[in-house]
Amino acid sequence: MAGTRSAALAILVGIGLAGAGCAAPVSQGASASTASAGSGAYPNLNVPMTPATAQLTPEERAATAEDLRARRQGPTPAATPASSADQLRQIGGRHSADAISRIEGN
């Protein structure tokens, strides 16, 4: 009985030591501006941020906003030709009305 206890203790100690070797080392050299959440280091907010891409100019912003406003109003009837899907919906609507009138005997 004492032999199995000591063997179990040896196995647990071995597992504990193996697990301690797998832990990732904590780097103390992380800069304050690249510190991740929970690292204990605060980010440096005085460093100017660099945008990932070129920003819109006020003229481009105004043109885009105007284009979106025009699109919100909907397309003009002359500018959009009827698609085949729209034509099929119209035929389907007439077909159902015709079928109902034939069923009712009107």
C-alpha positions as CSV (number, residue, x, y, z in Angstrom):
1,M,0.0,0.0,0.0
2,A,2.9,2.4,0.8
3,G,4.5,1.5,-2.5
4,T,1.4,2.5,-4.5
5,R,1.2,5.8,-2.6
6,S,4.8,6.7,-3.3
7,A,4.4,5.7,-7.0
8,A,1.3,7.9,-7.3
9,L,3.1,10.8,-5.6
10,A,6.1,10.4,-7.9
11,I,3.7,10.4,-10.9
12,L,2.0,13.6,-9.7
13,V,5.3,15.3,-9.1
14,G,6.5,14.3,-12.5
15,I,3.3,15.7,-14.1
16,G,3.7,18.9,-12.2
17,L,7.2,19.4,-13.3
18,A,6.4,18.6,-16.9
19,G,3.5,21.1,-16.9
20,A,5.8,23.8,-15.4
21,G,8.2,23.5,-18.3
22,C,5.4,24.0,-20.8
23,A,4.4,27.5,-19.5
24,A,5.2,30.3,-21.9
25,P,7.7,32.8,-20.5
26,V,6.4,36.3,-19.8
27,S,8.3,39.0,-21.6
28,Q,9.1,42.0,-19.5
29,G,10.3,43.9,-22.6
30,A,6.9,44.7,-24.1
31,S,6.6,48.4,-24.9
32,A,3.8,50.3,-23.3
33,S,2.2,51.1,-26.7
34,T,1.9,47.5,-27.7
35,A,0.9,46.1,-24.3
36,S,-2.1,43.7,-24.5
37,A,-5.0,43.7,-22.2
38,G,-4.3,42.1,-18.8
39,S,-0.5,42.5,-19.2
40,G,-0.3,45.0,-16.4
41,A,1.2,47.7,-18.7
42,Y,-0.8,50.7,-19.8
43,P,-0.7,51.8,-23.5
44,N,0.9,55.1,-24.3
45,L,-1.9,57.3,-25.5
46,N,0.5,60.1,-26.4
47,V,1.8,58.3,-29.5
48,P,0.0,59.6,-32.6
49,M,-2.0,56.9,-34.4
50,T,-1.3,56.2,-38.0
51,P,-4.3,55.3,-40.2
52,A,-4.3,52.0,-42.0
53,T,-5.3,53.6,-45.3
54,A,-5.8,57.0,-46.8
55,Q,-8.7,58.9,-45.3
56,L,-11.6,60.5,-47.3
57,T,-11.3,64.2,-48.0
58,P,-14.2,66.4,-47.1
59,E,-15.1,66.7,-50.8
60,E,-15.2,62.9,-51.3
61,R,-17.2,62.5,-48.1
62,A,-19.8,65.1,-49.4
63,A,-20.0,63.4,-52.8
64,T,-20.5,60.0,-51.3
65,A,-23.2,61.3,-48.9
66,E,-25.0,63.0,-51.8
67,D,-24.9,59.7,-53.8
68,L,-26.3,57.8,-50.9
69,R,-29.1,60.3,-50.5
70,A,-30.0,60.0,-54.2
71,R,-30.0,56.2,-53.9
72,R,-32.2,56.4,-50.8
73,Q,-34.9,58.2,-52.9
74,G,-35.1,55.2,-55.1
75,P,-34.4,54.7,-58.8
76,T,-36.3,56.8,-61.4
77,P,-38.8,54.8,-63.4
78,A,-37.2,55.6,-66.7
79,A,-33.7,54.7,-65.5
80,T,-34.5,51.1,-64.6
81,P,-35.8,48.6,-67.1
82,A,-38.1,46.0,-65.9
83,S,-36.2,42.8,-65.1
84,S,-37.4,39.4,-66.0
85,A,-37.9,38.7,-62.3
86,D,-40.3,41.7,-62.1
87,Q,-42.1,40.5,-65.2
88,L,-42.5,37.0,-63.7
89,R,-43.9,38.5,-60.5
90,Q,-46.5,40.5,-62.5
91,I,-47.5,37.4,-64.5
92,G,-47.8,35.4,-61.3
93,G,-50.0,38.0,-59.8
94,R,-52.3,38.0,-62.8
95,H,-52.3,34.2,-62.9
96,S,-53.4,33.8,-59.3
97,A,-56.2,36.4,-59.8
98,D,-57.4,34.6,-63.0
99,A,-57.3,31.2,-61.3
100,I,-59.3,32.4,-58.3
101,S,-62.0,33.9,-60.6
102,R,-62.2,30.7,-62.6
103,I,-62.6,28.6,-59.4
104,E,-65.3,30.9,-58.0
105,G,-67.1,30.9,-61.3
106,N,-67.0,34.7,-61.9
